């Protein structure tokens, strides 16, 4: 990658920290959905999916990862972060969406 240029996912994923950013975002999300005052049935079911990340034997042979879950539930995740005015999480979500989704 040339110095000063942003990574372009359509050219290469080099320079994009997709896995670590996804894990970090899930940690930020868990701060909300693990709080009994902020969670609901939807997020409790989401946590079950999150618990199956990297465990294809528990998911009909399909291996989930954090980035897949972010991509699949991006609007719900964004709504939760907006509801709780979590600006750092929204910024990271935007970065992940631009770079990896």
C-alpha positions, 0 to 999 in steps of 0.5 A: 500500500502506498503511504498516505493512501487508505486501504481499498477492500476492492483491491486487497484486504492488506492493511485492513484489520478486519478480524481484530476490528470485528472482535473489538466491535463485538466487545463494545457490543457486549458491554451493552447486551450483557447489561440486563437493563439494555438487553432483550430477547433479540440480543439474548438470541444474538448472544447464542449466535455469537457463542457459536463463532468458530464452532462449526460443530455447533452450527450445522457445520457452518463456521460463523465469525464476528465479521459475518455477524456484523455484516448480517446484523449491521442495522440492528447493531447500529440502532443499538449503538445509536440508542445508547449514543455510543460514538466510539462504537458507531465510528468503528462500525462505520469503519468496518462497514467501509473496509470490510462489508 
